[in-house]
Amino acid sequence: MNLKLPLLVINWLKIAVAIVILVVGFANNLSAQELTAEMQTIELDGKKIYYWPPFTQRKAPLVIFSHGFGGCAENIKYFAQALAEDGYWVAAINHKDAGSCGGKKQKIQRPEEPFRDQEKWDDKIYAERKDDINSLLDSMVGNGLFLKHINFEHVGLVGHSLGGYVAMGMGGAWQSWKSNHIKAVLALSPYSAPFIAKNTVTNISVPIMYQGGTRDVGITPSLSKSDGAYNQTHPDKYLVILDGASHFAWTDKITTFHPSIISYGIGFFDYYLKGNASAGKLLMEKRTDVASLYYDNAQGKTDAPQAVIRSDTKLNGKLRERIREKIQERVRERSQH
């Protein structure tokens, strides 16, 4: 019997199997490379969704971003990309009040109620923003690409400024807004005054991290004062005060504090969305550019915060309001030129 032919066939089979393995491996790698951390867009249900896919083929948690008043979905691309590189899907949408970001100039609208009149705010104010987030979630759940790659049982919500108001509201501060999808909230210099005025901060029922700055004079005092948002919030909770950060420190335009914003933000979601225990320990470590760090969780608790605005920035309420108005004026001016 001639054994050369069977041996030849066996060798060719080995080569064929090796080729198949290489091809499949290449195809899988190519598919993974297509899911880069770069921003992409898709139109679903008549709305443009901005998203950043992670570099992974496994189902991953989702983090949604709500921009500030007059801002846009692209305001924190640095943070979205960092989250995607850490294994998260990130999605954002332009709310009705969005300004211009790399496109056609948009006229800045007046707020639905003046920010200084927090007593007038209730769950009807900017409810359309809440609807935007719910609509975005529904659209993604109904899309095959997202349904295949996203774990919708682990969803986090990030909001800056007015977007932080939305995030707090959907975390439970407005009970009619409460979303069972949202499992953790990251509020970046959030407009929390309406919730404090209505005593609804205590309704927040998910882990939350507040971030503020010592020069964020219009917002951070509402978070850190003795009867402020942090002290009214039930655990698990965190308050990170960046030393020298102003209100726009969380946007793409000011990069000074990005490393700490990313470090605490990703650590927070890693702990509460991924269940990474080691990340929880990092959340209790004070970085060099942090003026104050407060937390209250199962692993430990710090003393309650006091005023954190710089001692050389002794601003009364009227001056703070004037600064806030100036910021709004500059945003409007930029949109008109």
Sine and cosine of phi, psi and omega as CSV:
sin_phi,cos_phi,sin_psi,cos_psi,sin_omega,cos_omega
0.00,0.00,0.72,-0.69,-0.02,-1.00
-0.99,0.13,0.93,-0.37,-0.03,-1.00
-1.00,0.07,-0.19,0.98,-0.05,-1.00
-0.91,0.43,-0.64,0.77,-0.05,-1.00
-0.90,0.43,-0.76,0.65,0.06,-1.00
-0.86,0.51,-0.64,0.76,0.02,-1.00
-0.90,0.44,-0.63,0.78,0.02,-1.00
-0.90,0.44,-0.68,0.73,0.02,-1.00
-0.89,0.46,-0.69,0.73,-0.01,-1.00
-0.88,0.47,-0.68,0.74,0.01,-1.00
-0.90,0.44,-0.66,0.75,0.03,-1.00
-0.91,0.41,-0.60,0.80,0.05,-1.00
-0.89,0.45,-0.66,0.75,0.03,-1.00
-0.88,0.48,-0.68,0.73,0.02,-1.00
-0.90,0.44,-0.68,0.74,-0.02,-1.00
-0.89,0.46,-0.68,0.73,0.02,-1.00
-0.89,0.46,-0.66,0.75,0.01,-1.00
-0.88,0.47,-0.66,0.75,0.01,-1.00
-0.90,0.44,-0.69,0.73,0.02,-1.00
-0.86,0.50,-0.69,0.72,0.01,-1.00
-0.88,0.48,-0.68,0.73,0.01,-1.00
-0.90,0.43,-0.67,0.74,-0.02,-1.00
-0.91,0.42,-0.72,0.69,0.01,-1.00
-0.89,0.46,-0.69,0.72,0.02,-1.00
-0.88,0.47,-0.67,0.75,0.03,-1.00
-0.89,0.45,-0.67,0.74,-0.01,-1.00
-0.89,0.45,-0.66,0.75,0.01,-1.00
-0.91,0.41,-0.67,0.75,0.02,-1.00
-0.91,0.42,-0.64,0.77,0.02,-1.00
-0.89,0.46,-0.68,0.73,0.01,-1.00
-0.89,0.45,-0.63,0.78,0.01,-1.00
-0.93,0.38,-0.62,0.79,0.00,-1.00
-0.91,0.40,-0.52,0.86,0.02,-1.00
-0.92,0.39,-0.46,0.89,0.05,-1.00
-1.00,0.00,0.92,0.39,-0.01,-1.00
-0.99,0.12,0.10,-1.00,0.01,-1.00
-1.00,0.10,0.11,0.99,0.00,-1.00
-0.97,0.24,0.55,-0.84,0.00,-1.00
-0.91,0.41,0.68,-0.73,0.08,-1.00
-0.75,-0.66,0.26,-0.97,0.01,-1.00
-0.74,-0.67,0.44,-0.90,0.06,-1.00
-0.48,-0.88,0.56,-0.83,0.04,-1.00
-0.98,-0.22,0.85,-0.52,0.02,-1.00
-0.77,-0.63,0.76,-0.65,0.02,-1.00
0.79,0.61,0.62,0.78,0.09,-1.00
0.98,0.18,0.10,0.99,-0.01,-1.00
-0.82,-0.57,0.62,-0.79,0.00,-1.00
-0.99,0.13,0.83,-0.55,0.01,-1.00
-0.94,-0.34,0.76,-0.65,0.09,-1.00
-0.99,-0.13,0.72,-0.69,0.00,-1.00
-0.54,-0.84,0.44,-0.90,0.00,-1.00
-0.83,-0.56,0.95,-0.32,0.00,-1.00
-0.99,0.12,0.53,-0.85,0.01,-1.00
-0.99,0.14,0.26,-0.97,0.03,-1.00
-1.00,0.02,0.91,0.41,0.00,-1.00
-0.39,-0.92,0.45,-0.89,0.05,-1.00
-0.99,-0.15,-0.15,0.99,0.00,-1.00
-0.99,0.17,0.36,-0.93,0.12,-0.99
-0.91,0.42,0.72,-0.69,-0.10,-1.00
-0.79,-0.62,0.38,-0.93,0.06,-1.00
-0.91,0.41,0.30,-0.95,0.01,-1.00
-0.89,-0.45,0.70,-0.71,0.12,-0.99
-0.86,-0.51,0.79,-0.61,-0.02,-1.00
-0.95,-0.30,0.63,-0.78,-0.02,-1.00
-0.91,-0.42,0.73,-0.68,0.10,-1.00
-0.90,-0.44,0.87,-0.49,-0.10,-1.00
-0.97,0.23,0.18,-0.98,0.00,-1.00
-0.99,0.16,0.07,-1.00,0.00,-1.00
-0.88,0.47,0.84,-0.55,-0.02,-1.00
0.97,0.23,0.06,1.00,0.01,-1.00
-1.00,0.00,-0.42,-0.91,0.02,-1.00
-0.35,-0.94,0.13,-0.99,-0.09,-1.00
-0.89,0.47,-0.37,0.93,-0.07,-1.00
-1.00,-0.08,0.17,0.99,-0.11,-0.99
-0.90,0.44,-0.49,0.87,-0.04,-1.00
-0.80,-0.59,0.81,0.58,0.02,-1.00
-0.86,0.50,-0.57,0.82,-0.02,-1.00
-0.87,0.50,-0.66,0.75,-0.04,-1.00
-0.97,0.25,-0.65,0.76,0.03,-1.00
-0.87,0.49,-0.69,0.73,-0.01,-1.00
-0.91,0.41,-0.65,0.76,0.02,-1.00
-0.89,0.45,-0.66,0.75,0.05,-1.00
-0.89,0.46,-0.70,0.72,0.00,-1.00
-0.89,0.46,-0.66,0.76,0.02,-1.00
-0.92,0.40,-0.37,0.93,0.03,-1.00
-1.00,-0.01,0.04,1.00,0.09,-1.00
0.98,-0.21,0.41,0.91,0.04,-1.00
-0.92,-0.40,0.54,-0.84,0.28,-0.96
-0.99,0.10,0.66,-0.75,0.02,-1.00
-0.80,-0.59,0.69,-0.72,-0.01,-1.00
-0.68,-0.74,0.51,-0.86,0.01,-1.00
-0.48,-0.88,0.31,-0.95,0.00,-1.00
-0.58,-0.81,0.49,-0.87,0.08,-1.00
-0.99,0.14,0.84,-0.55,0.09,-1.00
-0.98,0.22,0.17,-0.99,-0.05,-1.00
-0.86,0.51,-0.54,0.84,-0.04,-1.00
-1.00,0.04,0.18,0.98,-0.06,-1.00
-0.87,0.50,0.56,-0.83,0.09,-1.00
-1.00,-0.09,-0.42,-0.91,-0.03,-1.00
-0.99,-0.14,0.72,-0.69,0.07,-1.00
-0.65,-0.76,1.00,-0.05,0.04,-1.00
0.94,0.34,0.32,0.95,-0.01,-1.00
-0.57,-0.82,-0.50,-0.87,-0.02,-1.00
-0.90,0.43,0.69,-0.72,0.01,-1.00
-0.89,0.45,0.70,-0.72,0.03,-1.00
-0.89,-0.45,0.67,-0.74,0.04,-1.00
-0.96,0.26,0.79,-0.61,0.01,-1.00
-0.95,0.32,0.78,-0.63,-0.02,-1.00
-1.00,0.05,0.30,-0.95,0.14,-0.99
-0.96,0.26,0.54,-0.84,0.06,-1.00
-0.90,0.43,0.43,-0.90,-0.02,-1.00
-0.87,0.49,-0.55,0.84,0.16,-0.99
-0.63,-0.78,0.58,-0.81,0.02,-1.00
-0.83,0.56,0.64,-0.77,-0.01,-1.00
-0.90,0.44,-0.45,0.89,0.00,-1.00
-0.97,0.24,-0.26,0.97,-0.02,-1.00
-0.97,-0.23,0.86,0.52,-0.09,-1.00
-0.88,0.48,-0.41,0.91,0.01,-1.00
-0.90,0.44,-0.42,0.91,-0.03,-1.00
-0.99,0.13,-0.17,0.98,-0.06,-1.00
-0.99,0.13,0.65,-0.76,0.12,-0.99
-0.57,-0.82,-0.19,-0.98,-0.09,-1.00
-0.95,0.32,-0.04,1.00,0.08,-1.00
-1.00,0.03,-0.35,0.94,-0.03,-1.00
-0.97,0.24,0.86,-0.51,-0.05,-1.00
0.85,0.52,0.52,0.86,0.10,-1.00
-0.90,0.44,-0.42,0.91,0.03,-1.00
-0.89,0.45,-0.52,0.86,0.06,-1.00
-0.91,0.42,-0.69,0.73,0.06,-1.00
-0.86,0.50,-0.67,0.74,0.03,-1.00
-0.89,0.45,-0.58,0.81,0.05,-1.00
-0.86,0.51,-0.71,0.70,-0.03,-1.00
-0.91,0.42,-0.70,0.71,0.02,-1.00
-0.90,0.45,-0.64,0.77,0.02,-1.00
-0.91,0.42,-0.65,0.76,0.04,-1.00
-0.87,0.50,-0.72,0.70,0.02,-1.00
-0.88,0.48,-0.72,0.69,0.00,-1.00
-0.88,0.48,-0.66,0.75,-0.01,-1.00
-0.91,0.41,-0.63,0.77,-0.02,-1.00
-0.95,0.32,-0.63,0.77,0.04,-1.00
-0.89,0.46,-0.55,0.84,-0.02,-1.00
-1.00,0.08,0.04,1.00,-0.01,-1.00
-0.96,-0.27,0.77,-0.64,-0.09,-1.00
-0.85,0.52,-0.67,0.75,-0.01,-1.00
-0.86,0.51,-0.77,0.64,-0.05,-1.00
-0.94,0.33,-0.64,0.77,-0.02,-1.00
-0.88,0.47,-0.57,0.82,-0.03,-1.00
-0.95,0.31,-0.55,0.84,-0.17,-0.98
-0.95,-0.31,-0.21,0.98,-0.11,-0.99
-0.93,-0.36,0.69,-0.73,0.12,-0.99
-1.00,-0.02,0.99,-0.14,-0.09,-1.00
-0.98,0.21,0.05,1.00,0.12,-0.99
-1.00,0.09,-0.17,0.99,-0.02,-1.00
-0.78,-0.63,1.00,0.06,-0.05,-1.00
-0.86,-0.51,0.75,-0.66,0.08,-1.00
-0.92,-0.40,0.38,-0.92,-0.01,-1.00
-0.79,-0.62,0.80,-0.60,0.05,-1.00
-0.92,-0.40,0.70,-0.71,0.07,-1.00
-0.62,-0.79,0.66,-0.75,0.06,-1.00
-0.94,-0.35,0.75,-0.66,0.07,-1.00
0.87,0.50,-0.92,-0.40,0.06,-1.00
-0.91,0.42,-0.49,0.87,0.11,-0.99
-0.91,0.41,-0.51,0.86,0.08,-1.00
-0.93,0.37,-0.56,0.83,0.11,-0.99
-0.87,0.50,-0.69,0.72,0.03,-1.00
-0.89,0.45,-0.70,0.72,-0.02,-1.00
-0.89,0.46,-0.69,0.72,0.03,-1.00
-0.90,0.43,-0.66,0.75,0.01,-1.00
-0.88,0.48,-0.69,0.72,-0.02,-1.00
-0.97,0.24,-0.27,0.96,0.11,-0.99
-0.99,0.16,-0.12,0.99,0.07,-1.00
0.79,-0.62,-0.16,0.99,-0.04,-1.00
-0.88,0.47,-0.58,0.81,0.27,-0.96
-0.97,-0.24,0.94,-0.35,-0.09,-1.00
-0.88,0.48,-0.52,0.85,0.01,-1.00
-0.95,0.32,-0.25,0.97,0.01,-1.00
-1.00,-0.08,-0.22,0.98,-0.17,-0.99
-0.78,0.63,0.80,-0.60,0.02,-1.00
-0.93,-0.36,0.82,-0.58,0.04,-1.00
-0.95,0.30,-0.25,0.97,0.05,-1.00
-0.95,0.31,-0.59,0.81,-0.13,-0.99
-0.98,0.22,0.87,-0.49,-0.04,-1.00
-0.96,-0.28,-0.22,0.98,0.02,-1.00
-0.34,-0.94,0.57,-0.82,-0.06,-1.00
-0.81,-0.59,0.75,-0.66,0.12,-0.99
-0.91,-0.41,0.94,-0.35,-0.08,-1.00
-0.96,-0.29,0.94,-0.33,-0.07,-1.00
-0.99,-0.11,0.94,-0.35,-0.08,-1.00
0.68,0.74,0.86,0.51,-0.13,-0.99
-0.99,0.16,0.55,-0.84,0.11,-0.99
-0.98,0.20,0.99,-0.10,-0.12,-0.99
-0.97,-0.24,-0.08,1.00,-0.13,-0.99
-0.82,0.57,-0.66,0.75,0.00,-1.00
-0.88,0.48,-0.61,0.79,-0.01,-1.00
-0.94,0.34,-0.59,0.81,0.05,-1.00
-0.92,0.39,-0.69,0.72,-0.01,-1.00
-0.89,0.46,-0.57,0.82,-0.04,-1.00
-0.99,-0.12,0.08,1.00,0.01,-1.00
0.82,0.57,0.70,0.72,-0.03,-1.00
-0.93,-0.38,0.00,1.00,0.01,-1.00
-0.85,0.52,-0.56,0.83,-0.03,-1.00
-0.90,0.43,-0.22,0.97,0.01,-1.00
-0.99,0.16,-0.19,0.98,0.03,-1.00
-0.89,0.46,0.81,-0.59,-0.16,-0.99
-0.86,-0.52,0.26,0.96,0.06,-1.00
-0.81,-0.59,0.37,-0.93,0.08,-1.00
-0.84,0.55,0.65,-0.76,-0.05,-1.00
-0.65,-0.76,0.64,-0.77,0.15,-0.99
-0.88,-0.47,0.82,-0.57,0.15,-0.99
-0.99,-0.12,0.63,-0.78,0.16,-0.99
-0.81,-0.59,0.68,-0.73,0.02,-1.00
-0.60,-0.80,-0.09,-1.00,-0.02,-1.00
-0.60,-0.80,0.44,-0.90,-0.02,-1.00
-0.93,0.36,-0.32,0.95,0.06,-1.00
-0.94,-0.34,0.21,0.98,0.09,-1.00
-1.00,0.00,0.92,0.39,-0.23,-0.97
-0.94,0.33,-0.33,0.95,-0.01,-1.00
-1.00,0.08,-0.31,0.95,-0.13,-0.99
-0.84,-0.55,-0.79,0.61,-0.17,-0.99
-0.83,0.55,-0.62,0.78,0.04,-1.00
-0.83,0.56,-0.52,0.85,0.04,-1.00
-0.93,0.38,-0.40,0.91,0.02,-1.00
-0.99,0.10,-0.61,0.79,-0.22,-0.97
-0.98,-0.20,-0.24,0.97,-0.03,-1.00
-0.91,0.41,0.26,-0.96,-0.13,-0.99
-0.85,0.53,-0.56,0.83,0.05,-1.00
-0.95,-0.31,0.47,0.89,-0.06,-1.00
-1.00,0.09,-0.10,-0.99,-0.12,-0.99
-0.87,0.48,-0.68,0.73,-0.05,-1.00
-0.88,0.47,-0.76,0.65,-0.05,-1.00
-0.92,0.40,-0.42,0.91,0.02,-1.00
-0.99,0.11,-0.24,0.97,-0.07,-1.00
-1.00,0.10,0.67,-0.74,0.07,-1.00
-0.98,0.21,0.47,-0.88,0.08,-1.00
-0.89,0.46,0.42,-0.91,0.05,1.00
-0.99,0.13,0.67,-0.74,-0.07,-1.00
-0.49,-0.87,0.43,-0.90,-0.02,-1.00
-0.60,-0.80,0.50,-0.87,0.11,-0.99
-0.66,-0.75,0.90,-0.43,0.01,-1.00
-0.94,-0.35,0.87,-0.49,0.02,-1.00
-0.95,-0.31,0.94,-0.35,-0.03,-1.00
-0.99,0.15,0.73,-0.68,-0.10,-1.00
-0.97,0.25,0.96,-0.27,0.02,-1.00
0.99,-0.15,-0.02,1.00,-0.04,-1.00
-0.98,0.21,0.71,-0.71,0.10,-1.00
-0.98,-0.22,-0.08,-1.00,-0.18,-0.98
-0.90,0.44,-0.50,0.87,-0.06,-1.00
-0.99,-0.12,0.24,0.97,0.01,-1.00
-0.90,0.43,-0.32,0.95,-0.05,-1.00
-1.00,-0.03,-0.03,1.00,0.02,-1.00
-1.00,-0.02,0.11,-0.99,0.00,-1.00
-0.91,0.41,-0.40,0.92,-0.17,-0.99
-0.96,0.30,-0.49,0.87,-0.01,-1.00
-0.91,-0.42,0.91,-0.42,-0.16,-0.99
-0.99,-0.16,-0.13,0.99,-0.15,-0.99
-0.78,0.62,-0.69,0.72,-0.14,-0.99
-0.97,-0.23,0.13,0.99,-0.04,-1.00
-0.83,0.56,-0.68,0.74,-0.01,-1.00
-0.84,0.54,-0.68,0.73,-0.02,-1.00
-0.96,0.28,-0.61,0.79,0.04,-1.00
-0.86,0.50,-0.70,0.71,0.01,-1.00
-0.92,0.39,-0.72,0.70,-0.07,-1.00
-0.87,0.50,-0.77,0.63,-0.01,-1.00
-0.94,0.33,-0.62,0.78,-0.02,-1.00
-0.90,0.43,-0.75,0.67,0.01,-1.00
-0.93,0.38,-0.65,0.76,0.03,-1.00
-0.86,0.52,-0.65,0.76,0.01,-1.00
-0.88,0.47,-0.75,0.66,-0.01,-1.00
-0.95,0.32,-0.57,0.82,0.06,-1.00
-0.86,0.51,-0.63,0.78,-0.04,-1.00
-0.96,0.29,-0.70,0.71,-0.14,-0.99
-0.99,-0.10,-0.34,0.94,0.04,-1.00
-0.97,-0.26,-0.52,0.85,-0.01,-1.00
-0.98,-0.21,-0.24,0.97,-0.02,-1.00
0.95,0.30,0.49,0.87,-0.01,-1.00
-0.99,0.10,0.97,-0.25,-0.09,-1.00
-0.89,0.46,-0.61,0.79,-0.03,-1.00
-0.91,0.42,-0.48,0.88,0.03,-1.00
-0.91,0.41,-0.53,0.85,0.01,-1.00
-0.88,0.47,-0.58,0.82,0.02,-1.00
-0.94,0.35,-0.60,0.80,0.01,-1.00
-0.90,0.43,-0.49,0.87,-0.02,-1.00
-0.92,0.39,-0.30,0.95,-0.03,-1.00
-0.98,-0.22,0.18,0.98,0.03,-1.00
-0.97,-0.24,0.76,-0.64,-0.05,-1.00
-1.00,0.05,0.88,-0.48,0.05,-1.00
-0.98,0.21,0.25,-0.97,-0.13,-0.99
-0.92,0.39,-0.45,0.89,-0.02,-1.00
-0.99,-0.12,0.32,0.95,0.01,-1.00
-0.97,-0.25,0.84,-0.55,0.02,-1.00
-0.97,0.24,-0.66,0.75,-0.03,-1.00
-0.54,-0.84,0.61,-0.79,0.04,-1.00
-0.72,-0.70,0.82,-0.57,0.00,-1.00
-0.80,-0.60,0.57,-0.82,0.05,-1.00
-0.40,-0.91,0.39,-0.92,0.06,-1.00
-0.49,-0.87,0.97,-0.23,-0.02,-1.00
-0.55,-0.83,-0.11,-0.99,-0.06,-1.00
-0.91,0.40,-0.36,0.93,-0.05,-1.00
-1.00,-0.01,-0.31,0.95,-0.03,-1.00
0.13,-0.99,0.04,-1.00,-0.06,-1.00
-0.44,-0.90,0.67,-0.74,0.09,-1.00
-0.99,-0.17,0.15,-0.99,0.11,-0.99
-0.91,0.41,0.38,-0.93,0.02,-1.00
-0.91,0.42,0.57,-0.82,-0.02,-1.00
-0.96,0.29,0.40,-0.91,0.15,-0.99
-0.89,-0.46,-0.15,-0.99,0.01,-1.00
-0.86,0.51,0.68,-0.73,-0.07,-1.00
-0.86,-0.51,0.03,1.00,0.04,-1.00
-0.94,0.34,0.59,-0.81,-0.05,-1.00
-0.81,0.58,0.59,-0.81,0.00,-1.00
-0.91,0.41,-0.38,0.93,0.02,-1.00
-1.00,0.02,0.14,0.99,0.02,-1.00
-0.85,-0.52,0.91,0.42,-0.05,-1.00
-0.99,0.11,1.00,0.04,-0.09,-1.00
-0.96,-0.28,0.76,-0.66,0.11,-0.99
-1.00,0.10,0.09,-1.00,-0.07,-1.00
-0.86,0.51,-0.66,0.75,-0.04,-1.00
-0.90,0.43,-0.65,0.76,0.00,-1.00
-0.93,0.38,-0.63,0.77,0.06,-1.00
-0.86,0.51,-0.69,0.73,-0.01,-1.00
-0.90,0.43,-0.61,0.79,0.02,-1.00
-0.90,0.44,-0.65,0.76,0.04,-1.00
-0.89,0.45,-0.67,0.74,0.02,-1.00
-0.88,0.48,-0.67,0.74,0.01,-1.00
-0.91,0.42,-0.63,0.78,0.03,-1.00
-0.89,0.45,-0.65,0.76,0.04,-1.00
-0.87,0.49,-0.70,0.72,0.00,-1.00
-0.90,0.43,-0.62,0.78,0.02,-1.00
-0.89,0.46,-0.67,0.74,-0.01,-1.00
-0.92,0.40,-0.62,0.79,0.06,-1.00
-0.88,0.48,-0.69,0.72,0.02,-1.00
-0.90,0.43,-0.66,0.75,0.01,-1.00
-0.88,0.47,-0.67,0.74,0.00,-1.00
-0.89,0.45,-0.55,0.83,-0.05,-1.00
-0.97,0.25,-0.29,0.96,-0.07,-1.00
-0.98,-0.18,-0.07,1.00,-0.01,-1.00
-0.86,-0.51,0.00,0.00,0.00,0.00
